[in-house]
Amino acid sequence: MSIPFYNFAELHHEEFRTEIKERISKIIDQGSFVEGEYNTLFENEFAKMQGAKHCLLVANGTDALEISLLAYGIKPGDKVGIPGITFYATGEAVLNIGATPILIDVEPSTGLMCPESVKRMSEAHDLKAIMPVHIYGLPCDMKALESVCAPKGIKIIEDAAQAQGAFVEKGKPVGSTNSLVTFSFYPTKNLSAFGDAGCILTQDDSMVETIKAIRNHGRGSETLLGRNSRCDHIQAATLHLKLKDVDRLNNQRKAHAKKYHELLEGMPFKLLDSKYIELSSWHLYPIQFESEELRKKAQAALVEKQIGCTAFYERSMKEEKVLSQCVGETENANNFSGKTLCLPIHPFVKEEDQKTISQTLKNAL
Ligand SMILES: *Cc1c(COP(=O)(O)O)cnc(C)c1O
């Protein structure tokens, strides 16, 4: 019996399918294929859920990052700080607009951007912006990052692709800060479309027209160079329908995280600090080994039993060919990469699956 890493069958259950088919059928009847009524409905409701004033849908999470950089006026050659541990797209977005990534080091136990490293890098380089990533769904220490950046006028773009429903601190959702906050709704994320979609959150009224113009060929502006990053109506209709259920599904992820913390305590790898139980969106559940060899041993034992698991992130940004020329601080990130294994934590994982996983790890180590 296998335990999958993702479960789309239960996410897209019968009742959901019936409703989404009705919505898609209506969209076909209306011929309203891009930026329709569901786009506005979703934007309003998602902004509310994440504590933001505005939400602007775009075509995907990487575009959300690039458009945020452009909206802040980041120009070719400008220096932008990215964490050494993230999904590749964070660095790619900086390169795609011609800016220069500066590597910021991470916290050894989480892979989150380290505020002390931002401070040092902001003294060594003229940073125009930083892009902290709420990796795995864990919130970065935004207060500490803001206190380094605000006095120097360094802009902050939070990459929250994995953090739908996460909290920066108790009562403060990711999205409630004064940064531009970007999301991806790629099918594997906690809130997901039937293909590609993304969005940008902001509290700043003056950003809204800029972002709207950039995502739609510069329309509404005489001077801005735009692009096509509109969000399809079918994706917005899907997201709007799934939004009703995302809290419940995130709570199931949280319950699984709690259970794993109980079952795995005392084993020869590190668990995340339990303060994250309430704060993380639990997009992923990483466990951290002392060595890459031990991680590979655990992974092999799980794979042998057809248990889905992934070694996010096997390479730091410095270890990616395209970013290997980047300067900055890399020690903790290079040390972090390769040693982490993510266990299945989709909403439909069963307690008996978690027990099987924990027993398999126990036997293997
Ligand atoms: C998924 C993801 C992205 C990219 O999103 P796309 O929608 O695939 O472009 C960016 N950053 C992080 C951290 C991600 O997990």
The ligand as an SDF file (V2000), in Angstrom:
LIG
                    3D

 15 15  0  0  0  0  0  0  0  0999 V2000
    5.9740   27.6400   -6.2690 C   0  0  0  0  0  0  0  0  0  0  0  0
    6.9230   28.6760   -5.8640 C   0  0  0  0  0  0  0  0  0  0  0  0
    7.2240   29.7790   -6.6930 C   0  0  0  0  0  0  0  0  0  0  0  0
    6.8230   29.8830   -8.1320 C   0  0  0  0  0  0  0  0  0  0  0  0
    5.5020   29.8370   -8.4190 O   0  0  0  0  0  0  0  0  0  0  0  0
    4.9980   29.5150   -9.8970 P   0  0  0  0  0  0  0  0  0  0  0  0
    3.5280   29.7350   -9.7800 O   0  0  0  0  0  0  0  0  0  0  0  0
    5.3760   28.1060  -10.2000 O   0  0  0  0  0  0  0  0  0  0  0  0
    5.6410   30.4790  -10.8210 O   0  0  0  0  0  0  0  0  0  0  0  0
    8.0490   30.7850   -6.1930 C   0  0  0  0  0  0  0  0  0  0  0  0
    8.5790   30.7030   -4.9630 N   0  0  0  0  0  0  0  0  0  0  0  0
    8.3450   29.6640   -4.1510 C   0  0  0  0  0  0  0  0  0  0  0  0
    8.9610   29.6490   -2.7830 C   0  0  0  0  0  0  0  0  0  0  0  0
    7.5260   28.6010   -4.5760 C   0  0  0  0  0  0  0  0  0  0  0  0
    7.3160   27.5640   -3.7590 O   0  0  0  0  0  0  0  0  0  0  0  0
  1  2  1  0
  2  3  1  0
  2 14  2  0
  3  4  1  0
  3 10  2  0
  4  5  1  0
  5  6  1  0
  6  7  2  0
  6  8  1  0
  6  9  1  0
 10 11  1  0
 11 12  2  0
 12 13  1  0
 12 14  1  0
 14 15  1  0
M  END
$$$$
